[in-house]
Amino acid sequence: MVAGGSAWGAQPTTDAQIRERLIQASLASYRGNCPCPYNTMRNGRQCGANSAYSKPGGAAPLCFPKDVPQSMVDAFRARMSDH
């Protein structure tokens, strides 16, 4: 949650908020149960090495702030300033 509203309701202002928004969007667009190691499989266990993030060559969801390069943050901020 972003102070002053939901993560989707208020325009993010800090790099950390933008990274979180981009991670949330990435996870929302992933089709499946295990985009990231910290997600949970249907059986209730953590995905860990079974996650798409942990397997090379497939989907590459954004799971952690370090996965979101500054260039993506800057592009997001530029798109928001155009609206």
Backbone torsions as a table, in degrees:
resi	resn	phi	psi	omega
1	MET	NA	144.7	177.5
2	VAL	-101.1	138.4	179.5
3	ALA	-54.7	134.4	177.7
4	GLY	89.0	3.9	178.0
5	GLY	162.8	-176.0	179.3
6	SER	-75.4	163.9	179.8
7	ALA	-62.1	-25.3	-179.1
8	TRP	-95.3	-19.2	-174.5
9	GLY	-82.9	-42.5	-177.2
10	ALA	-96.4	145.0	177.1
11	GLN	-70.9	127.1	179.9
12	PRO	-67.6	147.3	-177.1
13	THR	-120.0	-28.8	-179.2
14	THR	-97.9	159.3	176.6
15	ASP	-57.7	-39.9	-179.6
16	ALA	-63.0	-40.4	178.9
17	GLN	-66.8	-40.4	178.6
18	ILE	-65.8	-44.0	177.4
19	ARG	-58.3	-43.6	179.0
20	GLU	-62.4	-41.7	178.7
21	ARG	-62.4	-43.6	-179.6
22	LEU	-66.8	-37.3	176.1
23	ILE	-64.0	-45.7	179.6
24	GLN	-60.3	-42.0	179.2
25	ALA	-65.3	-40.1	179.0
26	SER	-62.6	-45.1	-179.8
27	LEU	-67.1	-36.8	179.5
28	ALA	-66.2	-29.5	-178.2
29	SER	-88.1	-7.9	-179.2
30	TYR	-77.7	130.4	178.4
31	ARG	-96.8	104.1	-179.4
32	GLY	146.7	179.1	-175.5
33	ASN	-98.1	-15.1	-170.9
34	CYS	-128.7	63.0	176.9
35	PRO	-70.0	-37.7	-173.5
36	CYS	-126.2	155.6	-178.9
37	PRO	-58.2	-29.4	-177.0
38	TYR	-85.6	-6.0	176.7
39	ASN	-73.8	170.2	-175.0
40	THR	-113.9	135.4	175.0
41	MET	-74.6	169.5	179.4
42	ARG	-58.9	-29.4	-178.7
43	ASN	-82.6	2.7	176.0
44	GLY	93.4	-8.3	179.2
45	ARG	-85.9	155.1	176.1
46	GLN	-66.2	146.4	-178.8
47	CYS	-66.2	-41.8	178.2
48	GLY	51.0	-126.5	-176.9
49	ALA	-69.6	-10.2	177.1
50	ASN	-84.9	-3.4	-177.5
51	SER	-75.2	155.1	176.0
52	ALA	-59.8	-36.0	179.7
53	TYR	-59.7	-35.7	-175.4
54	SER	-87.0	-10.0	-177.7
55	LYS	-105.6	122.2	-179.5
56	PRO	-70.9	150.0	171.7
57	GLY	89.3	-8.3	-179.5
58	GLY	-108.6	-141.9	177.0
59	ALA	-62.4	150.4	-179.8
60	ALA	-128.6	69.7	-179.4
61	PRO	-66.5	152.4	173.5
62	LEU	-83.3	118.1	-176.5
63	CYS	-113.7	-30.1	-174.0
64	PHE	-131.0	153.1	179.0
65	PRO	-51.9	-33.9	-179.2
66	LYS	-67.4	-16.2	179.1
67	ASP	-79.2	-14.4	-176.6
68	VAL	-100.7	104.9	-178.6
69	PRO	-69.3	157.3	179.7
70	GLN	-57.2	-32.7	179.9
71	SER	-61.8	-35.1	176.6
72	MET	-69.8	-39.3	177.4
73	VAL	-62.5	-45.7	-179.5
74	ASP	-63.7	-41.1	179.3
75	ALA	-65.2	-40.7	177.4
76	PHE	-61.9	-47.1	-179.3
77	ARG	-61.2	-40.2	179.0
78	ALA	-64.1	-42.1	178.0
79	ARG	-62.7	-39.0	-179.6
80	MET	-68.7	-34.0	-178.7
81	SER	-75.5	-18.5	177.4
82	ASP	-77.2	-17.0	-176.4
83	HIS	-98.0	NA	NA
